[in-house]
Every structure is written in C-alpha cells, then in structure tokens.
C-alpha cells in the first residue's frame, strides 16, 4: 500500500516540474523578446542622434 502512494506522489511531482519548466521557458522567451526589442530601440536612437549631430556640425562649419 505504501508503494502505491509513493508512485502517485512521484507522478504529481513530474507534472509540477513539467508545468514549472514550461512557465520558465515561456518567461525566458518573453524576456529575450523584450531585450531584443530594447536593443533595437537603443540602436535606432543612437544612429539617428549621430546623424543629427553630424548635420549640425556640418551646418555651422566648425569642428568640435
């Protein structure tokens, strides 16, 4: 009788571990998407500010 109870508990633990693993996988994937999006946003801002600074320097005729 004790053996049957142990097996049942083991199967429940496996389900909990699988669901936890799935949640962690999903969270990791969402985190990666968010970080990629942030990196793209930073690179877009950096590129546009560099061109804006260059055009201002070119218009004044002076070098910093």
C-alpha positions in Angstrom: 0.0 0.0 0.0 2.8 2.4 0.8 4.4 1.7 -2.6 1.3 2.8 -4.4 1.2 6.1 -2.6 4.8 6.8 -3.4 4.2 6.3 -7.1 1.2 8.6 -7.1 3.2 11.3 -5.5 6.0 10.9 -8.0 3.7 11.4 -10.9 2.3 14.5 -9.4 5.7 15.9 -8.9 6.6 15.2 -12.5 3.5 17.2 -13.6 4.5 20.1 -11.3 8.1 20.0 -12.7 6.8 20.0 -16.3 4.5 22.9 -15.7 7.2 24.8 -14.0 9.6 24.1 -16.8 7.0 25.3 -19.3 6.4 28.5 -17.4 10.1 29.2 -17.1 10.6 28.5 -20.8 7.8 30.9 -21.7 9.2 33.6 -19.3 12.7 33.2 -20.8 11.4 33.5 -24.3 9.4 36.7 -23.4 12.4 38.2 -21.7 14.6 37.5 -24.7 12.0 39.2 -27.0 11.8 42.2 -24.7 15.6 42.6 -24.5 15.9 42.3 -28.3 13.3 44.9 -28.7 15.0 47.2 -26.3 18.4 46.7 -28.0 16.8 47.6 -31.4 15.3 50.7 -29.9 18.7 51.8 -28.5 20.5 51.2 -31.8 17.8 53.2 -33.7 18.1 56.1 -31.3 21.9 56.0 -31.4 22.0 56.1 -35.2 19.6 58.9 -35.5 21.4 61.1 -32.9 24.7 60.6 -34.6 23.3 61.8 -38.0 21.6 64.7 -36.3 24.9 65.8 -34.6 26.8 65.4 -37.9 24.3 67.6 -39.7 24.5 70.3 -37.0 28.3 70.3 -37.2 28.3 70.4 -41.0 25.9 73.4 -41.0 28.0 75.5 -38.6 31.2 74.9 -40.4 33.1 74.4 -37.1 34.5 71.2 -35.8 34.2 70.4 -32.0 
